[in-house]
């Protein structure tokens, strides 16, 4: 039956795409962006090389599709999440604290993204550029979200947001490359609890009205 054949092809394509996406994530986590290529992706997925071009137009398209999955890259919704769901009702210092806390948690839950951050510095490639652009896009969307909430986004807010992003990125990278840092053990949950409290105090004091 023609319809049955079409359904099988659709199911097969979806299954193959999922295999390629899973292989992409596994290799990014294991080898970093500089260690991923078409040949090792299709070998890991167990599919023909032509399928990565047929379904994703090549490796860059596959990586972009991997990024598009909310589980793989932090979203604005995740970064602005608060327990009562009333992010817009928070003061600007409280919003910045919530974003910093959520960003820290998001990176710690995504070791593949941390490997990307390391590779951006050590071995930049076309793939790290794609991932870097995705991070920049989230930043722009987050800025627009804050602007639409009616809050005044002062230079101080931009400065402190940049600072906590740098600190969180760096400490997340140290956690996977050399976890002993500044008298802290970044493999210990208590160290991250301390970091979260420090960031909260800095934000509240620096942005205090």
C-alpha positions, 0 to 999 in steps of 0.5 A: 500500500502506498500510504503504508510505504510512506509512513514507513519512510517517515518513521525511518527518517525520524529514527535515523535523524534521532540516531544522528542527533544522539551521536552528535551529542555523544561526540560533543561530550566525549571529544568536544567540537574540535573532535567531531566530523561527518565520518565519526558521527555516521560511524557512531550512529551506524548509518550511511554518510549520505543520510547526514547530507540528505536530512541535515545538509551536512555537519553544520546543519546537524549541529544546529538541529542538536542545538535547537533541542531545548535539552541541549541549550539553555532557553530564555524560558529556563533562564527566567524560571522562578518557582511562582512563575512571576518573573516579571513581578521581580525587581531588576536585582532579583531578576538578575539573580534568578538568571544567574542562578538558572544559568549556573544550574543550566551549564552544570546540567549540560557537560557537552555545552561546557566542552564547547566553551572550552573548545571555543578558547582552545581550538576554535572551529566552524562548529564552535562558531555555530555554537557561539552564535547560538549563545549570542542569540539566547543573550539577545532574546533574554535582553529583549525579554527583560526590555519587554517586561518594562524594567530599566536595563541600565549599564550597571545591569549589563555590566553585572550580567556580563561579569556573572556570565564570565565567572560562571563560564570560567568556573564551569570549565574549571570544573571539567578540566581542573576542579581544584580552584581558588581553595574550592573543590568544584566537584563538591556541591557545597562549593557551588552552593557557596558560589551561588550565594556569592553571586547573589550577594554581589548582584544585590549589593551592586544593583541596590537602589 
